[in-house]
Amino acid sequence: MSAEISHNDPSARKILIVDDEEVVLSTLRELLQMEGYHVTAVNHPTKALELLQRDHFSVVLSDQEMPDMTGLVLLGKVKELFPTTTRLLITGRLGMSEITDAANSGLVYRFISKPWLHSELVLTLRNAVERYELLTEKAALHARNVALNLKISQMANAAPAADSGGEAGMVAGEGGEQTYGGGGETQEGGAEVAPEGVDLAVQAFVKMLYTFHPNLGNTAMRSVALCQTLGETLELNSKDLKDLLWAAALFDIGLVQINRDIVRRWIRGPEKCTDEEMVEIKRHPAKAEEMLQFCPIFKDAGEIIRMHHENWDGSGYPDGMKGEMINYLSRLLAVVIYFCNKHSASVQVMVDIESQAEKMFDPEAIQAVAKAVPLTTMPRGEREILLIELKAGMVLAKDILNANNFLLLPKGRELSDVHINKIFSINRVSPLEPYVLVYC
């Protein structure tokens, strides 16, 4: 994702350094150029603002103590004029209250203390560029989705699509993007809707899930991979496989209409929700179906999604259906989702699933998924866990910061018992953010 933005956006690796000390400017310029960044260095805040009006930079790295304007004042102007530009401050004199206020207001992304550590500076800058790339991509995605919504509205006014007979499946597109579906959709009158339009809609929904809660997006991504294998082993026809893949990607989109705190509690365990909250949660399959009604192409996928929480014994929701009344593809998807939600050993998860045969799950669907699991390579994703759930061997997918926004452990670090004990000790003295992102 970041590589694509870096390639398309020339400003992604352009850094502006502002410091009135020439020795600092030359040192930073040499260091960052060795790391592959395009560095512009100026010795006065006014010159920095003039440059920003003419050129785009991913990061502004400013000293605090400068003539005519402090670094905080300069970065405040940068935030106002160029909100996607990441703002870093080098300082050794700010008090903790000033640092906390600047961090909490979003004025400064990270602080770098004087004198700095080479490795810490490089890592901080790398994360700052990633932030710029993500914000830039978000803006581009929003613009793309505005155009896409117009296209989808036009598609929705056409008749429901007949299966084109194209090869269905999730395949890799340019830049590693996933494609859901394969061939184009033939509308009434013979006009074919390009598959890219439908594919962009699905990708936008999945990215929305990741933004809302990373566990939802991660489970969707894993479910698509497993359903692809499942469709091949069962030799599903192209239309059924296409609908199953769309359902696997979109089954949780109804949750984005629910308060995120409620969803977060439900993900941790349904018993953590009140009865009233569970009533709202149990509506999400129907809400997802409603959200997909904007485009007839997703009609059958919406029906699959509506039934994915129905149980074989009739104890599920939203409609209390049972047995073979439940859509066969929904029965398959239910087992897939349960498996992809878990991050224990595959053998143990399948034992848990088998214990729910003829209760939650169709026994035949369990057998089908069991055959597909060892043939599937699960994509790497991110999931949110509690700080207290950290274990040695986990790899951080996001920096761990202290209460004053200083880096404790960087993204990409594989945790050891020493790291975890350090984090727990700090947390006892000064509580950290209770949620952590790890790769899975």
C-alpha positions in Angstrom: 0.0 0.0 0.0 2.7 2.5 1.0 4.9 1.5 -1.9 2.1 2.4 -4.3 1.7 5.8 -2.7 5.4 6.5 -2.7 5.6 5.6 -6.4 2.7 7.8 -7.4 3.3 10.8 -5.0 6.8 12.4 -5.5 6.4 14.2 -2.1 6.3 11.0 -0.1 10.0 11.0 0.5 10.6 14.7 0.6 11.6 16.1 4.0 11.9 19.7 5.0 14.3 20.5 7.9 14.1 23.8 9.7 16.8 24.8 12.2 18.9 28.0 12.8 22.0 26.0 13.5 24.0 25.2 10.4 25.8 22.2 12.0 22.4 20.6 12.8 21.1 21.2 9.3 24.2 19.7 7.7 24.2 16.7 10.1 20.5 16.0 9.5 20.7 16.5 5.8 23.6 14.1 5.4 21.9 11.5 7.7 18.6 11.5 6.0 20.0 11.6 2.5 21.9 8.4 3.3 18.5 6.9 4.2 17.2 7.7 0.8 15.1 10.8 1.5 15.0 14.0 -0.6 16.0 16.6 1.9 15.6 20.4 1.8 17.1 22.3 4.7 16.4 26.0 5.7 17.6 28.1 8.6 14.5 30.2 9.2 10.8 29.5 9.7 9.7 32.1 7.2 11.8 30.5 4.5 10.1 27.2 5.4 6.6 28.6 5.0 7.6 30.1 1.6 8.9 26.7 0.4 5.7 25.0 1.6 3.7 27.3 -0.6 5.6 26.2 -3.7 6.3 22.5 -3.0 4.9 19.5 -1.2 6.7 17.7 1.7 5.7 14.5 3.5 7.4 15.7 6.8 8.5 18.9 8.3 11.2 18.4 11.0 11.6 21.6 13.0 13.8 22.8 15.9 11.9 24.5 18.7 14.3 27.4 19.6 14.5 29.7 16.5 14.6 33.4 15.9 11.2 35.2 15.3 9.1 32.0 15.5 9.3 28.9 17.7 9.0 25.5 16.2 5.6 25.0 17.8 4.2 28.1 16.2 5.7 27.1 12.8 4.2 23.6 13.0 0.9 25.1 14.0 0.9 27.0 10.7 1.9 23.9 8.9 -1.0 22.0 10.4 -3.4 24.7 9.4 -2.2 25.0 5.8 -1.1 21.4 5.1 -2.8 19.0 7.4 -1.5 15.8 5.8 2.1 16.9 6.3 3.6 15.1 9.3 5.0 17.4 11.9 8.1 16.5 14.0 9.7 18.8 16.7 13.3 18.6 17.9 13.7 20.0 21.4 15.4 19.6 24.7 13.8 22.4 26.6 10.0 21.9 26.5 8.2 21.1 29.8 6.1 18.0 30.1 2.8 20.0 30.1 3.7 21.7 26.8 4.7 18.3 25.3 1.4 16.7 26.4 -0.7 19.6 25.1 1.0 19.6 21.7 0.6 15.8 21.4 -3.0 15.7 22.6 -4.0 18.5 20.2 -2.4 16.7 17.2 -0.1 19.6 16.6 3.0 17.4 16.8 3.2 13.8 15.7 6.4 13.0 17.5 9.0 14.7 19.6 12.8 14.1 19.1 15.0 15.0 22.0 18.4 16.6 21.7 20.8 14.9 21.4 19.1 12.3 19.4 19.8 8.6 18.8 20.5 7.8 15.2 18.3 4.7 15.2 15.4 6.4 17.0 15.5 9.4 14.6 15.5 7.2 11.5 12.6 5.0 12.8 10.6 8.1 13.8 11.0 9.6 10.4 10.0 6.3 8.7 6.8 6.2 10.7 6.2 9.9 10.0 6.4 9.2 6.2 4.0 6.3 6.6 1.5 8.6 8.3 1.7 11.0 5.4 1.2 8.1 2.9 -1.8 6.8 4.8 -3.5 10.3 5.0 -2.7 10.9 1.3 -4.2 7.5 0.4 -7.3 8.2 2.5 -7.8 11.5 0.6 -7.3 9.8 -2.7 -9.6 6.9 -1.7 -12.3 9.4 -0.7 -12.1 11.2 -4.1 -12.1 7.8 -5.9 -15.2 6.7 -3.9 -17.1 9.8 -4.8 -16.6 9.0 -8.5 -17.3 5.3 -7.8 -20.6 6.2 -6.0 -21.7 8.0 -9.1 -20.8 5.0 -11.3 -22.6 2.6 -8.9 -25.7 4.7 -8.9 -25.8 4.3 -12.7 -25.3 0.5 -12.3 -28.1 0.3 -9.7 -30.6 1.8 -12.2 -29.9 -1.1 -14.6 -31.4 -4.6 -14.4 -29.7 -7.2 -12.1 -26.7 -8.7 -13.7 -26.7 -12.1 -15.5 -23.6 -14.2 -14.8 -21.1 -13.5 -17.5 -19.5 -16.9 -17.2 -16.1 -15.3 -16.6 -13.7 -17.0 -14.3 -14.6 -16.0 -10.7 -12.2 -15.6 -7.8 -10.0 -13.3 -5.9 -6.9 -12.7 -7.9 -4.0 -10.3 -7.6 -4.4 -7.0 -9.5 -1.7 -4.4 -10.2 0.3 -3.5 -7.2 -0.9 -6.6 -5.3 -4.5 -5.3 -4.9 -7.1 -8.0 -4.5 -9.7 -8.5 -7.1 -13.1 -10.0 -6.1 -15.0 -11.6 -8.9 -13.2 -11.9 -12.2 -15.3 -11.3 -15.3 -17.5 -8.3 -16.0 -21.3 -8.1 -15.3 -23.6 -8.1 -18.2 -26.6 -5.7 -17.8 -29.8 -5.6 -19.7 -29.2 -4.7 -23.3 -25.9 -6.4 -23.4 -23.8 -3.6 -21.8 -21.0 -5.0 -19.7 -20.1 -3.2 -16.4 -16.3 -3.3 -15.9 -15.3 -5.6 -13.0 -13.0 -2.8 -11.7 -16.1 -0.8 -10.6 -17.5 -3.6 -8.5 -14.0 -4.5 -7.3 -13.3 -0.9 -6.1 -16.6 -0.9 -4.2 -15.6 -4.1 -2.4 -12.1 -2.8 -1.6 -13.6 0.4 -0.3 -15.9 -1.5 2.0 -13.0 -3.7 3.3 -10.8 -0.6 3.9 -13.7 1.0 5.8 -13.9 -2.1 8.0 -10.2 -1.9 8.7 -10.5 1.7 9.7 -13.5 1.1 11.9 -11.9 -1.9 13.7 -8.8 -3.7 12.3 -10.0 -7.1 13.5 -13.1 -6.8 11.2 -11.0 -6.0 8.2 -8.5 -8.7 9.0 -11.2 -11.4 9.4 -12.7 -10.3 6.1 -9.4 -10.7 4.3 -8.7 -14.1 5.8 -12.3 -15.2 5.0 -11.9 -14.3 1.4 -8.7 -16.4 1.1 -10.3 -19.4 2.7 -13.5 -19.1 0.7 -11.4 -19.0 -2.5 -9.8 -22.4 -1.6 -13.2 -23.7 -0.5 -14.8 -22.7 -3.8 -12.1 -24.5 -5.7 -12.3 -27.7 -3.6 -16.1 -27.8 -3.8 -15.9 -26.9 -7.5 -18.5 -24.1 -7.1 -19.8 -22.6 -10.3 -18.5 -19.1 -11.1 -21.6 -17.2 -9.9 -21.8 -19.0 -6.5 -18.0 -18.5 -6.0 -18.3 -14.9 -6.9 -21.2 -14.3 -4.5 -19.4 -16.3 -1.7 -16.3 -14.2 -2.1 -18.2 -10.9 -2.0 -20.1 -12.2 1.1 -16.8 -13.1 2.7 -15.4 -9.6 2.2 -18.6 -7.7 3.2 -20.3 -9.8 5.9 -19.5 -7.4 8.8 -20.2 -4.0 7.1 -23.5 -3.7 9.1 -21.4 -3.2 12.2 -20.1 0.2 11.1 -23.6 1.6 11.8 -23.2 0.6 15.5 -21.2 2.5 18.1 -17.6 1.4 17.9 -17.3 0.9 21.7 -20.2 -1.6 21.6 -18.6 -3.5 18.7 -15.3 -3.5 20.5 -16.9 -5.1 23.5 -18.7 -7.6 21.4 -15.5 -8.6 19.6 -13.9 -9.2 23.0 -16.8 -11.4 24.0 -20.7 -11.1 23.7 -21.0 -11.5 27.4 -19.4 -8.0 27.8 -22.4 -6.4 26.1 -25.7 -5.5 27.7 -28.9 -7.1 26.5 -29.8 -3.9 24.7 -26.5 -3.8 23.0 -26.8 -7.4 21.9 -30.2 -6.6 20.3 -28.4 -3.9 18.2 -25.6 -6.3 17.4 -27.9 -9.0 16.2 -29.4 -6.6 13.6 -26.1 -6.2 11.8 -26.5 -9.1 9.2 -29.8 -7.5 8.1 -28.2 -4.0 8.1 -25.4 -5.3 5.8 -28.0 -6.7 3.4 -29.7 -3.3 3.3 -26.4 -1.5 2.7 -25.8 -3.8 -0.4 -29.2 -3.1 -1.9 -27.8 0.0 -3.6 -26.5 -2.3 -6.3 -28.3 -5.3 -7.7 -25.0 -7.1 -8.4 -24.7 -7.7 -4.7 -28.2 -9.0 -4.2 -27.3 -12.7 -3.7 -24.2 -11.9 -1.7 -26.5 -9.8 0.6 -28.8 -12.8 1.1 -25.8 -15.0 2.1 -24.7 -12.4 4.5 -28.1 -12.1 6.1 -28.0 -15.7 7.2 -24.3 -16.0 8.3 -25.3 -15.9 12.0 -28.1 -18.4 11.7 -27.4 -21.6 13.6 -28.1 -25.1 12.4 -30.3 -25.7 15.5 -32.3 -22.5 14.9 -30.7 -20.6 17.8 -29.1 -17.9 15.6 -30.1 -14.5 14.3 -31.6 -12.4 12.8 -34.5 -14.7 11.6 -34.1 -17.8 13.7 -33.8 -20.1 10.7 -32.5 -23.7 11.0 -31.1 -26.6 9.1 -31.4 -26.6 5.4 -33.6 -23.5 5.5 -30.3 -21.7 5.8 -28.6 -20.9 2.5 -25.9 -23.5 1.8 -23.3 -20.8 1.1 -24.2 -19.1 4.3 -23.6 -22.3 6.2 -20.2 -22.5 4.6 -19.4 -18.9 5.4 -20.4 -19.3 9.1 -17.7 -22.0 9.6 -15.2 -19.9 7.6 -15.8 -16.8 9.7 -15.5 -18.7 13.0 -12.2 -20.2 11.9 -10.8 -16.9 10.6 -11.8 -15.0 13.8 -9.5 -17.3 15.8 -5.8 -17.1 16.0 -5.0 -20.3 17.9 -3.5 -23.4 16.3 -5.7 -24.6 13.3 -6.1 -28.0 14.8 -7.5 -26.6 18.1 -9.9 -24.3 16.2 -11.2 -27.1 14.1 -11.8 -29.2 17.3 -13.8 -26.3 18.7 -15.8 -26.1 15.5 -16.5 -29.8 15.4 -17.9 -29.6 18.9 -20.6 -27.3 17.5 -21.7 -29.7 14.8 -25.5 -29.8 14.5 -25.6 -26.9 17.0 -24.1 -23.8 15.4 -22.8 -25.5 12.2 -23.9 -27.8 9.4 -21.7 -31.0 9.7 -21.2 -31.1 5.9 -20.0 -27.4 6.0 -17.5 -28.3 8.7 -16.1 -31.2 6.6 -15.7 -28.9 3.6 -13.9 -26.2 5.5 -11.6 -28.8 7.2 -10.4 -29.9 3.8 -9.8 -26.3 2.6 -7.9 -25.1 5.7 -4.6 -26.9 5.1 -4.6 -25.8 1.4 -5.0 -22.1 2.2 -2.2 -19.6 2.8 -3.7 -17.0 5.1 -2.7 -13.4 4.2 -0.8 -11.4 6.9 -3.0 -8.8 8.6 -3.4 -6.8 11.8 -5.5 -7.4 14.8 -6.2 -5.5 18.0 -5.5 -7.1 21.4 -5.3 -5.8 24.9 -2.0 -4.7 26.2 -2.1 -7.4 28.9 -2.5 -10.0 26.1 1.0 -9.3 24.6 3.1 -12.4 24.3 6.7 -13.1 23.3 7.0 -13.7 19.6 4.3 -11.3 18.6 5.2 -8.6 16.1 3.9 -5.0 16.7 1.9 -3.5 13.9 1.8 -0.1 15.5 4.2 1.8 17.7 3.7 1.7 21.5 4.0 5.2 23.0 4.0 6.5 26.5 1.5 8.9 27.9 3.6 11.8 26.5 3.7 10.4 23.0 7.4 9.2 23.2 8.3 6.0 21.5 8.7 2.9 23.7 8.6 0.1 21.2 8.5 0.6 17.4 6.2 -1.0 14.8 7.8 -4.1 13.4 9.5 -5.1 16.7 9.2 -8.8 17.6 8.5 -8.9 21.3 10.6 -10.7 23.8 9.8 -11.3 27.5 12.2 -8.4 28.3 10.2 -6.0 26.1 6.9 -7.1 27.6 8.1 -6.8 31.2 9.3 -3.3 30.4 6.0 -2.3 29.0 4.0 -3.8 31.9 6.3 -2.0 34.4 5.8 1.4 32.7 2.0 0.7 32.5 1.8 0.2 36.2 3.4 3.6 36.8 1.8 5.6 34.0 -1.1 3.8 32.2 -0.6 3.3 28.5 -3.2 2.9 25.7 -4.9 -0.4 26.6 -5.2 -1.6 23.0 -2.3 -2.8 20.8 -2.0 -3.7 17.2 -0.1 -6.9 16.3 0.5 -8.7 13.0 -1.1 -12.0 12.6 
